[in-house]
Amino acid sequence: MSLRKASHVLEPIIKRSHVAIWKWIQKYSFVLDSFDVDKHEVNSIFIDRTEINFRGKLWVAYEPQLKAFLSFYISWHQNSLDAYYFISL
């Protein structure tokens, strides 16, 4: 996805230019390294949900022994359908 398209997709949630998104990627790209996990090394998964500043819900799957993020998902609601969708990703 292009940065301009990402900016357009995020527009209903939060207005950011494609340059702002590029700067965010440059600043936080190191976080993506913590998502690189061999699935055979995963022993347990913790899933948590929290509200973020634009009134959406951030769902996160975390492996505590490896100290690694496995996945994340942003939704507008907090219901079993969203939880099921996140787990099935």
C-alpha positions as CSV (number, residue, x, y, z in Angstrom):
1,M,0.0,0.0,0.0
2,S,1.3,3.4,-0.9
3,L,1.8,6.1,1.8
4,R,-0.8,8.3,0.1
5,K,-3.3,5.5,0.1
6,A,-2.6,4.7,3.8
7,S,-3.2,8.4,4.6
8,H,-6.5,8.2,2.7
9,V,-7.6,5.0,4.5
10,L,-6.8,6.5,7.9
11,E,-8.6,9.8,7.2
12,P,-11.9,8.8,8.9
13,I,-10.0,7.9,12.0
14,I,-7.2,10.5,12.2
15,K,-6.0,13.0,9.6
16,R,-2.3,12.5,8.8
17,S,-0.3,13.3,5.7
18,H,1.6,10.7,3.8
19,V,4.8,12.5,5.0
20,A,3.7,12.1,8.6
21,I,3.1,8.4,8.0
22,W,6.5,8.0,6.4
23,K,8.2,9.7,9.4
24,W,6.2,7.4,11.7
25,I,7.5,4.4,9.8
26,Q,11.1,5.6,10.0
27,K,10.8,6.2,13.7
28,Y,9.0,3.0,14.7
29,S,10.1,0.4,12.1
30,F,12.4,-1.3,14.7
31,V,9.2,-2.6,16.4
32,L,8.5,-4.8,13.5
33,D,11.5,-7.0,14.4
34,S,9.6,-8.1,17.5
35,F,6.9,-9.6,15.2
36,D,9.4,-12.0,13.6
37,V,8.8,-15.2,15.5
38,D,9.1,-18.9,14.6
39,K,5.6,-20.3,15.2
40,H,7.2,-23.6,16.5
41,E,8.8,-21.6,19.4
42,V,5.5,-20.3,20.7
43,N,4.4,-21.9,23.9
44,S,1.7,-19.6,25.1
45,I,-0.2,-16.6,23.9
46,F,-1.7,-13.7,25.8
47,I,-4.3,-11.6,24.2
48,D,-5.3,-8.2,25.5
49,R,-7.5,-5.4,24.3
50,T,-7.3,-1.7,25.2
51,E,-9.0,1.5,24.1
52,I,-6.8,3.9,22.1
53,N,-7.1,7.6,21.8
54,F,-9.3,7.7,18.7
55,R,-11.9,5.5,20.5
56,G,-11.0,2.4,18.7
57,K,-9.9,-0.9,20.3
58,L,-6.4,-2.3,19.9
59,W,-6.1,-6.1,20.2
60,V,-2.6,-7.6,20.8
61,A,-1.3,-11.1,20.9
62,Y,1.9,-11.5,22.9
63,E,4.2,-14.5,23.6
64,P,5.7,-13.8,27.1
65,Q,8.6,-16.2,27.1
66,L,10.0,-14.9,23.8
67,K,8.9,-11.4,24.6
68,A,7.5,-11.1,21.1
69,F,4.4,-9.6,19.6
70,L,2.6,-12.1,17.4
71,S,-0.2,-10.0,15.9
72,F,-2.4,-6.9,16.4
73,Y,-5.8,-5.8,15.2
74,I,-7.7,-2.5,15.5
75,S,-11.5,-2.5,15.7
76,W,-14.3,-0.1,16.5
77,H,-16.1,-2.4,18.9
78,Q,-15.4,-4.8,21.8
79,N,-17.4,-7.9,21.1
80,S,-17.0,-11.6,20.5
81,L,-17.1,-11.2,16.7
82,D,-14.1,-8.9,16.8
83,A,-12.3,-11.2,19.2
84,Y,-13.0,-14.2,16.9
85,Y,-11.8,-12.3,13.8
86,F,-8.6,-11.4,15.6
87,I,-7.9,-14.9,16.8
88,S,-8.6,-16.4,13.3
89,L,-6.0,-14.0,11.6
